[in-house]
Amino acid sequence: MKILLTGSCSDGIVLPMTSFAWALRAAGHEVLVSGPPNVRPLVTGAGLPFAPYRDPVTFPDLLRKDRAGNPQSMPSGGEHELLAHIGRGYGRLAGRTLDEALALADDWRPDVVMSDPQGLVGGLVAGARELPWVRLGFSMGSPPVMDDSARAEVAPDLERLGLPALPAPALTLDVCPPSVRRPEQTAVTGLRYVPYNGTAVLPDWLLRPRRGRRVLLTLGTQVPLRGGLGMMSQLMKTLTADLDLEVVVAIDDTAAEELRPTPEGVLAVGRVSLNMVLPTCDLIVHHSGSGTTMTSLVAGVPQMIVPVIAETWDYARRLDEFGVARRLTPQEADPEAVVAQCRPLLEDPSYRERAAVLRDEIAALPSPAELALNLPELIAGGAR
């Protein structure tokens, strides 16, 4: 089969889809990834063929301006309003890339269109060209308000295409472990999450025996936490001194220079492959990004979460309620508060036991290789 994978403009969405894209290729399918040119290095760096659209698109730009280019302010209300705002941004992404995605589909003639769950351009192209649409999960799943507002935002595109609504997906693949799925995540086919965090080199220190307990600290490549790099520096010092932990700081290499020299006990600062490092860790402190969260679940590691982006608040809440994590709001997350939350995660064995439950649930889901081989039959059978 020829599969057009319509990519997003965000690293955090493109990277988690890479493992399944490679499984499709290994199964003999022909895969072409499309997307804004700003994600080209990620896609081609992973060895996947890429068809770039004309103009770069960043998600902050989609949130700051409406379709006509008028400024849009971030809502000052609660979680529901913020999620609706983010959903409208995903809808604007679909509208921004629709014409080029349609032209590519007409030229390349895929048999299937595949996208992430918020990648509605995939549904628009599939509906307009009467192709099957597969939604490829990459996270724990988002609240329905995001999907609803994104669909409302593409109403003008549906009207222009002569479509009454977005088509129903022929198949929805979901990587979320069953015990923490949202209630509406029912008509899905489970898919094992196989982490891909970008190209990586095995660090020497990872092969040496650990000195003691180890924590991975990452708050996103852009450090979107109140206090920025100063906060990261304080956390490094507090975690090593107060909890006597080995600390690995995963951060953009450019930003890492501002954190040096590092205190004793910090093993590394800079870009690291989370899926290499996390199995050696006792704890992760992170921002609840989708790839980071799922990679932590695969490793079976307890999580201290400071969710920064509204669409990830629900991830943190579900994991806290299940007993695999503890969470703080960005406003609460000073170094002393983070350490206070880390202590029970390290000392109470129930957190690691609960993390093992979700790790084993993920491992029991069908692998990318298995589903890639059976994809034609799954689509033909109308599986969800």
MOKA-V173253 format. One record per residue. SS is DSSP state (a for helix, b for strand, c for the rest). PSI is psi as a letter, one per 20 degrees, with the letter a starting at -180 (* if undefined). Layout:
ss,psi
SS,PSI
SS,PSI
//
This chain:
ss,psi
c,q
b,p
b,p
b,o
b,o
b,o
c,r
c,a
c,j
c,p
a,g
a,i
a,h
a,g
a,g
a,i
a,i
a,g
a,g
a,h
a,g
a,h
a,h
a,g
a,g
a,h
c,i
c,i
c,q
b,p
b,p
b,p
b,p
b,q
b,r
c,q
a,i
a,i
a,j
a,g
a,h
a,g
a,g
a,h
a,h
c,j
c,j
c,q
c,q
b,p
b,o
b,q
c,r
c,g
c,q
c,q
c,p
c,q
a,h
a,h
a,h
a,h
a,h
a,h
b,q
c,a
c,h
c,j
c,j
c,q
b,q
c,p
c,q
c,p
c,q
c,j
c,b
c,a
a,g
a,g
a,h
a,g
a,g
a,h
a,g
a,g
a,g
a,h
a,g
a,h
a,g
a,h
a,g
a,g
a,h
a,h
a,j
a,g
a,g
a,h
a,h
a,g
a,g
a,g
a,h
a,h
a,g
a,h
c,m
c,r
c,h
b,q
b,p
b,q
b,r
b,r
c,h
c,j
c,m
a,i
a,h
a,g
a,h
a,g
a,g
a,g
a,g
a,h
a,j
c,l
c,q
b,q
b,p
b,p
b,p
b,o
c,q
c,j
c,a
c,i
c,q
c,q
c,q
a,h
a,h
a,g
a,g
a,g
a,h
a,g
a,h
a,h
a,h
c,j
a,g
a,h
a,g
a,g
a,g
a,h
a,i
c,k
c,p
c,h
c,r
c,q
c,q
c,p
c,q
c,h
b,p
b,o
b,p
b,p
c,i
c,p
c,p
a,h
a,i
a,j
c,q
c,q
c,h
c,i
c,m
c,g
c,m
c,q
b,p
b,q
c,p
c,p
c,p
c,o
c,q
c,o
c,k
c,r
c,q
c,q
c,p
c,o
c,q
a,h
a,i
a,h
a,i
c,q
c,q
c,q
c,h
c,b
c,q
b,p
b,q
b,p
b,o
c,p
c,k
c,q
c,h
c,j
c,m
c,k
c,q
c,p
c,i
a,c
a,h
a,g
a,g
a,g
a,g
a,g
a,g
a,g
a,g
a,g
a,h
a,g
a,g
a,h
c,i
c,l
c,q
b,p
b,p
b,p
b,o
b,o
c,r
c,p
a,h
a,g
a,h
a,h
a,h
a,i
a,i
c,q
c,q
c,q
c,r
c,p
c,i
b,o
b,h
b,q
b,p
b,a
c,p
c,q
c,o
a,h
a,i
a,g
a,g
a,h
a,i
a,j
c,q
c,i
b,q
b,p
b,p
b,r
c,j
c,k
c,q
a,g
a,g
a,g
a,g
a,h
a,h
a,h
a,g
a,h
a,i
c,k
c,p
c,q
b,p
b,o
b,p
c,n
c,p
c,g
c,p
a,h
a,i
a,i
a,h
a,h
a,g
a,h
a,g
a,g
a,h
a,g
a,h
a,i
c,k
c,i
b,r
b,q
b,q
c,q
c,q
c,h
c,h
c,i
c,m
c,r
a,g
a,h
a,h
a,g
a,g
a,h
a,h
a,h
a,g
a,h
a,h
a,h
a,h
c,o
a,i
a,h
a,g
a,h
a,g
a,h
a,h
a,h
a,g
a,h
a,g
a,h
a,g
a,g
a,h
a,i
c,q
c,p
c,q
a,h
a,g
a,g
a,h
a,h
a,h
a,j
a,g
a,g
a,h
a,g
a,g
a,h
c,i
c,k
c,q
c,*
//
